[in-house]
Amino acid sequence: MLCVSILIMGMGFLIYPMFFPLIAISKNLSGNLIGLLMSIPAVVSLICAPILNRYILIFGIEKIILSVAFAFGGGYIMMGVIAPFENNAAFIGVNAGALCLLGYAVAANTIGEQSLLIMYSSKQDREKNLGMFRAASGIGSILSPLLGAGTYAAGGFMAAFLSIGILFNLVQPFVYLSLLKSRDEF
């Protein structure tokens, strides 16, 4: 189940840079502002990663992975909902908040999946499981242009972002339950 979640994240990581600049340009935002907005996830990830790494065992790996659902799915839903609005201040503000959520999700997912490998994989299975995680991310990246083009053709920018956010949030309860089951079995 975690591989399905990672696959959807892989799709989302490429849909954002494909479509966000097009939306921002259509709203006459400057290139500098677009670049600044697009850098938010990386900056937030850099800030969150050491904090999450230090406190992951206190919060719990499963809860950190569950928080990724709210952050990643919620960020994409926020970007999808705000896409058709003409108010540039609201567009910039909501997207800045959504991009902060995406930055947190990237850091939390990376720290969480590495912690899962250490906690729930036997030593001989760790490389195989890491390979499955990376393969899921790569397949998601391969499927991203197809999903992005299809959802854009069906419903525009809004559909491209909402499809990722909603799909990701639909999968997350199953991921969380499977993690809890794995924890109990392991």
N, C-alpha and C positions, 0 to 999 in steps of 0.2 A: 504494500500500500504506500509506503514511503517513496518508492520509485515512481509511482503514478503521480504523487504530489510533486516530486522533483521534476518530472517530465513537464507538468503544467507550468511550473516555475520557469523552466527552460524556454517554453513558448512565450511566457510573459516578458522575460528579459529582452527578447528581441522585438516584440510588438511595441513596447514603449519607445525605443529609439527610432523605429520605423515611422510611427504615427505622431508622436508628440511634437516633433519639430514642424510637421505639416499643419497641425492644429494651431500652434503658436504663430507661425508665419501668417496663417489666414486671419489671425487676430491682430496683425501688424505689430507684434512684439519684436524688439530689436534682437539681433543675433547675440549680443552680449548677455541679454537677459535670458534668452533661451539656453545659452551655454551655462549660465549660472544655475538655472533651474535644473538642468540635466546633470549637474555635478552634485546635487544634494544627496542622492542615494549613496554615492561613494564616500562623501564626507561623513554622513551619519553612520555608515558601516564602520568606518575607521574609529569613530568615537565609541560606538556600541560594542564592538568586538572584544576589546580588553575587559570591559565591564562584565559582559556576559560570560566570558571565559573564566573570570574570577568567581562569579556567583552562580554558575549553572547548577552545581550540586545542591546549593541552598534552594534555588527556585524549583529544581527538578527538570530533568531532560524532557520528559513528556510535556510538561507545561510550557517549556520554552518552544518546543515544536508546535504546540497548539497555538501559542501566541503568534507564530508565523502566519497561521491561517487568518487571524484577524487583521494583522498588519498587511500582508501581501494581498489577500483578497479584498480587504477594505480599501486599500490604496487604489487598486484598479477600479473598483466600483466608484470610488470618489472621482477618479479621472474620467470615467465614462459618463457619469451624471453631469459633470460640469462642462464637458466638451461642447455641447450646443449653445451654452450661454454666451451672450455678447458682452457682458460686463467684464472688462479686462482685470480690474482689481480683484474681483471674486475668482476669476479664472486663475490668476497668479497665486492668490492665497490658498485656494483649495488644492491646487497642484503642488505647491510647496509642502503643505501638510501631507498630502498623499505620497510625495516623494520621500519625505522623512520616514513614513511608514515602510516604504519599500526598502530604504536603506537599513532600517532596523531588521526587516525580514531577511535580507541577505545575510547580515551578520548572525542573526539567531539561527537561521537554517544551517549555515556553515558550521558554527560552533556545535549546534545540536546534532547534526549528522555525524560529525567527528566523535562526539561524546557517545553517541549510540554505537558506533563501530567499536569503541573501546569497551563499553559496558555490556553490550548484548551480542557481540560476535566472538566466537572462539578464535584463538590466535591464528589458526590455519585458514579461517574463513574471512578474515578482515580484508585482505587484498581483493578477494572475489566480490565481497559486498561493496567495497569502495568502487570497484569496476562497474558494478551494476548501477550505483548512484551516478557515476560519471556518464555511463551509457544512456541512462534515462535523461540526464540533462542534455546530452548531445542530440538525442532523438527529438526532444522537445524543441531544440534550436532548429533542427531540420524541418520540423512540422510548422514552426512559427510563421514563415512567409505564406504557407498555404492557408493556415487558419486565419491569419491576419487579412489576407486578400479576400478570402471567402466571407468573413464577418463584415469587413468593410463594404464589400459589394452588396451584402444583404441589408446592412443597417447603418453604414457610415462609421465615423470615428467612435461614436457612442457604443455601438455593437462590438467593435474590436476590443475595447477595454472591458466592457461589462461581461463579455463572454469569458474572459480569463478570470476575472474576479469571482463571478458566480460559480464557474466550474471548479475553481480552486476551493472555494468554501463548501461546496457540496461534497468534495472528497475528504475534507479534513476530519469530520467526525469518525470516519472509518479508519483514518490514519491514527488518530488518537486512541481509539479502542484497540486497534491492533498493537500499538506500542504498549499499552497497559497489559494486554494479554501476553505479549512477548516478555515483558518485565517479570510477570508472575511465573512464566514457564522457565525463564532463564535463571 
